[in-house]
Amino acid sequence: MTPMDRSALWMALAALACTPLLAYFSSGAPEGTALLIGGAALLALAWPRPQWFMYGMVAGMFLPMLGVKFSVVYVDIGDLCAVLVGGVWVLALITGRRRPRLVRGAWVAPLYITWCAITCILGVAPQTAYGQLARLIIAGLAGLAIMDLANSERRVRACLWICFLLAAGHAVAGIATGNVGERPGGLFDQPNVFGYYLGIGLFSGPGLQGEGDPRWRRVLVFALMGLITVTIVTTASRGAYLAVAAATIWYLRNSRRPVIAAGVTALIAVGALQFLGEDQEKMIERRLMFRDVSVSNRVVVLDNATTAILKNPIFGVGYAQFDELLDAGEVVGQRGRSAHNLYASVAASTGLVGFVLFMIMGCVVVVPLFRLGKKQARERPTGQPLLRLVSSLETVVVFMAASVLTKGGGRLAFWSIWGLCGAVVLLVRDERRQAARTVLSSERALAR
């Protein structure tokens, strides 16, 4: 490109940036125009450094309460960053500036999204779900972008730090704003959702601890993990308890000192019970007896999901339209409520085809992650920091997989962790290939 061509390009971009201003003066629509101007400015910032907005998307899954309400849609910080990171990534692919770096089988993700779009259009009330479908497409593209952009240990660790620190911040806010004898919902205003995001942050912590780290950092990480654990106990979320137990057992299986680690975990849990007070202890005991009306209601909504699957096994009732189940067939009760089980909800909304695609999409990153983690643990290579990242993400996956047995899954949380898992798989494979090339080069040098 000649200097004259470069100048012409910048002039054209400047003219394009001024277009929203012309729209403002001609149409008198300040709200939409401000959105366009802000979007253009953010896009200009995201173009050279899309990883900044990758971090913003990861942070956004913990901050859905931060957003702007426009006339027709609510845009939170996570969705905005997902638009930017996914949009810039796609533009880079189209213009040839970047070749995608994805795990084998990642093509299932766009196939699943396409199927969701088909079921949405054919659903019982498609007009109610177009907004959710748009958010799914945006988050899916951003998840693929994260898999490609998180191409170093430093970037993956930065994402885990964001999850960990924001979970700790939510724990402090939840304890500070909670009322005695009640289940704290924190800034999410819902105890089960609160426990879900606290768990994601909790199990991001082990991947941040390194043998060469300063003592104060290791103590800080451990202390914040204890704080998050205590807060999870206060939520009295049975789904969070189940998921934390499953993830803890999984993590301790490879611990060098599992008895000590299990003992420390038990002490934290006992200490939390002593901290809560008698009223909250009794409330937790009542919930752990599983005799409250919430249990029977969840059985009802699962029965509704089963009915929807049997009546619509191929296309389901339509993506994001489970709440419209009244129009899809007979329901037992609890109309307008979700299935409170992500797997049943996916099968009821998108049919068995969508459910199979969803499970395959998860397996294409989870199965290689667990296999490589097993090899890394057995061989104990020099890349111990990468091994800790693998172990931590494995544990986060176990927590999320168990947690959504009793609740729906966060869209941004799913795609962010999915992308990070794929990125770590690629990093481990690159390290192993590099090690193999080094050995081969050494053998050739000795042969000479």
Secondary structure as GFF3:
##gff-version 3
##sequence-region A 1 448
A	DSSP	alpha_helix	3	27	.	.	.	ID=ss1
A	DSSP	alpha_helix	30	46	.	.	.	ID=ss2
A	DSSP	alpha_helix	50	60	.	.	.	ID=ss3
A	DSSP	beta_strand	67	69	.	.	.	ID=ss4
A	DSSP	beta_strand	74	76	.	.	.	ID=ss5
A	DSSP	alpha_helix	77	94	.	.	.	ID=ss6
A	DSSP	alpha_helix	108	122	.	.	.	ID=ss7
A	DSSP	three_ten_helix	126	128	.	.	.	ID=ss8
A	DSSP	alpha_helix	130	149	.	.	.	ID=ss9
A	DSSP	alpha_helix	153	177	.	.	.	ID=ss10
A	DSSP	three_ten_helix	186	188	.	.	.	ID=ss11
A	DSSP	alpha_helix	191	202	.	.	.	ID=ss12
A	DSSP	three_ten_helix	205	208	.	.	.	ID=ss13
A	DSSP	alpha_helix	215	235	.	.	.	ID=ss14
A	DSSP	alpha_helix	238	252	.	.	.	ID=ss15
A	DSSP	alpha_helix	258	276	.	.	.	ID=ss16
A	DSSP	alpha_helix	278	288	.	.	.	ID=ss17
A	DSSP	alpha_helix	293	311	.	.	.	ID=ss18
A	DSSP	three_ten_helix	322	327	.	.	.	ID=ss19
A	DSSP	alpha_helix	342	379	.	.	.	ID=ss20
A	DSSP	alpha_helix	384	403	.	.	.	ID=ss21
A	DSSP	alpha_helix	411	447	.	.	.	ID=ss22
###
